[in-house]
Amino acid sequence: MNVVIDCGFSGDHAYNDLDTNLTYQPDGEFIDTGSNHELGETYVTDKPTQAHNLRSFPDGVSLWKTMRIIDADQLYIAEIITLASSDYFFICLLRTGNGIPFISALELRPIDNGIYHDVNQTVSLLLWERWDMGSDQTFRYPKDKYDRKWMPDGIGRSCSANLYRCNSNSEPNPNVVATTELVRFDANDPYAVPSVVMQTAKVAPDNITLEIDFRDGNSTSPPPLFYIYLHFSELNASASASRVFLIKIPGIKSIPYTMTSEYLSERHVPISYQADPDPSTYYLTLTKMQGSMLPPLINAMEVYSKINLASIATDERDVYAMMAITKQYDNKHNWQGDPCVPANLSWSIVNCTSSSSTSFRVTSLYASQKLERIFG
């Protein structure tokens, strides 16, 4: 089931988004802290309804993404693929010292266990880029049943998975090939890229080398461990030979790849590697190998960085008990999120211990006059 929350929405009832037909819920029943704000008309033109308002946390509120808000006219997005270990989890906004944390919408999408095999209890994937190569449109739900947002590729325009819209520029574009025929994927396909995304592709502009750049200009410490998924399908019905090319990440690794001439069938190449500290090296090339009759071709590409969520959570029985206490006494203090973790943001009234590798337990409550005023 999709969970879609409009953060800061002042209405009392849910509404349907006209573009996706998804139902957005007000956030009031999910959170007790923060304050709502409506944005001025100058900043919401051409933005979806859920971007017209936000919830901010002026009093302050584990870190897996630092959002750098530079342009007030732009919509910024952070996306993570993670495995839920229980029927609840918490999203925390942490003030870094530069401005007040805020959020406009929170959207949760279920995905099948059979896709993105790299994700597990301790490894989550933070999206860097997700490109539909050769397309000039953005596709998401219902074209993609998982509501992944496929952006026009970043070659020849300024596009990013972290931005809402795409800006063209004058850089020369490589050749584009396209079809209106259905591109098929197997029932057990580990990525299930929609046909509409695979129906366009880029080929090398000089028929030799295609360079794909996913650097954002910002250094990351420590350097990311990248998970890259390249998606291929032959769109040329008359292709009688395989495309043989070298997938190369400068200074890291080279992968020879033979793309068969099987028409309209999806194929994928997963790559994982530890990136260099220098962000100028965050790109790869597809180069035609000697003897290949056809140039490199690519239909879609996803780039993620590994996020290690190894910290264990509070035992769900204790979480339910603490939530029941705060609800019973209508407590709206800074007791939000997981009671015990992260340790530096744990609830001020609890003492927690970890007796196993699976969860923390709340072992005691701090009795004080403050608590007596709240609970007494």
N, C-alpha and C positions, 0 to 999 in steps of 0.2 A: 504494500500500500504506500502511495506517495504521501509524504508529510510536507506540506508547503505552508510556511508561516510568513505573513507580512509584518515585519517588525516595526513598531511605532504606528501602526494603523489605528486610527481613532474610532473606527466603526465597531459595532457590536456583532455584526454578522459576517459570515464568509462571503466571498465573491468569486466569480469565475474570470480567469484571465482569457481575453478574447483570442489571443494568438495561440495559446496552447490548450485551452479548455481545462486547465488545471484549477482546482479550487484552493484559494488562499484563505487561511484562517488568521484572525487577529491574534496577536501574541499575548494578550492579557492573561490567559489561563495557564501560560507556560512560564511566566516570570513575574516577580514581584518588585524588582529593582529597576532603576533607570528612569528616564523621562522621554516622552514622545515629542517629536518635532516634525512640522510640515516644511517642506522645502519650497523656496520661491519659484514662481513660474519660469524664471530665466533658466533654471537648472534642470527642469523636468521635461522640457520639450523633446519629443521623440523617445522618451524613456518609458519603460513599462510601468504600470500602476504601482507596483510594489517598490519602485524607486522614488516615489513622490513623498515618502516620509521615512523617518528613521527613529531608532531608540538609541539614546546615548547614555553613557555611564560616567557622569562627572565626578562621582566619588570613587572611581576606580573599580575594577572588577577582578593542557600545557602547550606552551608555545609551539606551534608547528608552522606558522606563517606570519611574517611581518608584512603588513599592508602599508604601502607608501602612497598616500593620497596626495597627488600633485595638482590635478586639474579638477576643479569643482564641477565642471560640466561633463565629466566622464563618470561612467559606472564601472566600478572595480569588482572583480569576482575572484574568490578563492575556492578551490574545489579539491576534495580529498576523497580517495577510495579507501575505505577502512572496513574492518570486520567487527560487527557488534557482538560483544561477548555476553550481553544480557538484553532484556527488553527495554532498557533505558540507557542513555548516555548523556553527557553534558558537553556543551560547547562554551568555552570560557574566552572572554575578551580581556586582555591584559594591557594595561596602560604602560607604555614604554618611556614616558616622559615628554613626548612630543605630541600634545593634543589629547583630546578626550576620545576614548573608544566609542564607536557607534556601529550600528548594523541596520540595514534596510530590509533584508529578507533572509530567511533561513530555509533551505530546501533540502529534503532528504529523499533519496530515490533507492528503492530496493533493486539489487541486481542478482542474477543467478549465481549460485556457487560455482558453476562451471566456467565462468569467465574470469579473467585476470588472476591466473593461478599464483602469481607472485605475492598476492595479498594474503596475510594470515594473521594470527593473534598478535604478533609483535611487529609486523611490517605493514605499513600503510603507504599509499602512493599519493604524492602531492602533484597536482597537474601543473606543468609548465606550458605546454602547447598541445593543441589538438587541431590538426589541419585537414581540411578537405582539399586535396591538391587539384588545381585547375578550375575550381569553382569560384563563382562570384557571389554566392549566397551563403547564408548561415542556416544550418539544419539542426533541429533538436526534436523534442517530442511534438507530435506523434510519429514523425519520420523515424526517430530513434526511440524505441520503446523504453530505453533506460534514461532518456532525456539527457544524453551526452550532447554537449554543444559543439558542433563541428564548424569551425571558422574557415573562411576562405584562406588559402595558404599565405604565408608571409613572404613569398617570393614576388617582388614587384609591388608590394603594398605594405602598409603598416598594420599588421593584425596580431592579435594576441589572445590567448585563452583567458587572460586576466582583464580583458577589456570587453565592453559590450558591442562596440561597433568597429568597423574596419575602414581605414583611410587609404585611398589609392595614392600612388605617386608615379613619377615618370620613369622609374627603373624599367629596363627591358624585361619582358616576360619570356620565359621559355615556352616551347610549343605546348599546346593543350590538345589532348585528344578526349573525345567524349562519345557516349552512346546513350540511347534511350532504352536499350534492352536490359532485362533483369540480370543483375549480377548475383550469383548464388553463393551461399555459404553452407557448410555442412551443419547437421543438427548439433554436433559436439564442438563446433567452432569456438575457440577460446576467446574471441573478441567480438563476434557478431556485428561487424561493421555494416550499417544499413546499405542497401543497394544504391540508394540515391547518392550516397557519399562516394561509393566505388565507381559510379558512372562517369566520373571525370578523372583525368590523370595529367601529370606533367612528364614531359620527356626532356632530355638534355637539349639546351638551346643550340649547341654546336654539334649535336649527335654524339658527343663524347662524354662530357662530364656535367652532372647536375649537382650544384651545391645547395644544401639546406641549412639555414642558419637559425639556431634557437637560443642565441645569447641575448640577454636583456640589458647588458652593460653594467650590471651590478655584481660585485664580488660577493661570494657566499662563504661564510666560515662556520664549520669546516666545508670544504668543497663537496658538492652533492654526489651521491651515488645515483646515477641515472638509470632509469628503465625506459628504453625506447622500443616502440612497437611500430614496425613498418608494414604497411598493408599494400598488397599488389593484386592486380587482375589484368589479364590481357584484354584490351578493348578493341584490338584490330582483328577483325574476323578473317582477314586475308593473311595474317602472320603465319608463316610456315616454318619458322625457326624460333628457337628459344632466345631470350635475351640473357646474355651472360655479362655480369658486371661485378665490380669490386665495391663493396660497401666499406668506406674507410672513415675512421674517426682519427684525425691527425694526432700522431704521437701516442695513440692508445692501441688501436687494433684495426685489422683489415679482415673482411669476411668476403670470400668469393661466393657469389650467389648466381644460381641458374634459375631464371624465371621461365617456366615451361610455357609453351604456346597454347595451353588449354584455354579456350575462349570463355570469358565471363565466369571464371571460378576464382574465389578468393584464396590468397596465400599470404602468409604472415612471417615476418622475421623479428623475433624478440632479441634485444641487445641490452645487456646490463654492464656498466663499467663505472669505476671510480674516476670522477672528473679531475682534471688538473686545477690547481688553485686559480689559474689565469682564465677568466671568463671569455676572453677572446678566442679560446679554443673550443667553445661550445657550438660546434657545427659538424656536419658530416658531408661526404661526397659520394655520389654514385658514378662510377667511371666504367665505360665500356671496356671489356677485356679483349685481348687480341683473339681474332677468329669469330667474334660475335657479329652477326649480320644486322642486328638491331640495337638501337641505343637504349640506355636505362630508362625505365618508366616507373613511376610511383603514384598510387591513387590516394593514399591517406597516411597520416603519421601522427603518433602520440608520443609525447615526451613527459615523463614523470621523474620526480626525485623521491628517494626513499625517506620515509619518516619512521623512526623507530619509536613505537609506542610501548616500550617494554614495562613502563610503570604499571603496577597492579592497582586495581580499583578497590573501593570499599565493598565488603560483602553486601549483596543486594538486600538481605534481610535487615541489616542495620540502616541502609539507605532508606528503605521504606519506613522504618520506625522513626528516623529523624525527620523525614518529610511529614509524617503524620503528626509529629509534635508541633512542627512549625505551622502546619495547616490548622490544627486544632486551636492553637492560641493566636492565630492570625499574626504570626511573627513575620515582619518584613525587614528584619535587620540584614546584615551582610552574611547571612547563612544561605548561600546559594551554591549549587554545584555539588560535587562529591565532598562528603564531610571530611575525608582524611587526606586526599591527594588533589593537587601536589601539596607537599608538606608545608611549604611557605604560604599557602593560601587555604589551609585547612580551617575548619570552623573553630572559632575561639572558645567554644564551650565543650569541646570533646577532647578526649585523650585516646589515641589510636595506637594499636600495635599490629605487627604482622607476624603471625605464627606459622605461615605457610607461604608458598610461592604463588598462591592463587588470589589472595585478597587480604585487605586490612580489616580489622575488627574495631569497633568502637567499644572500648573497655570501661570508660567512665565518663561522666558528665561533671563539669566543674560547677559546684554549688556556690552561689554568690548572691548578694543582695540584688544584683542586676537580674539574675535568673528568677529570683523569687518574685520580682515585680512583673516579669513576663509570664511566668507559669503559675504564680500564686493567686 
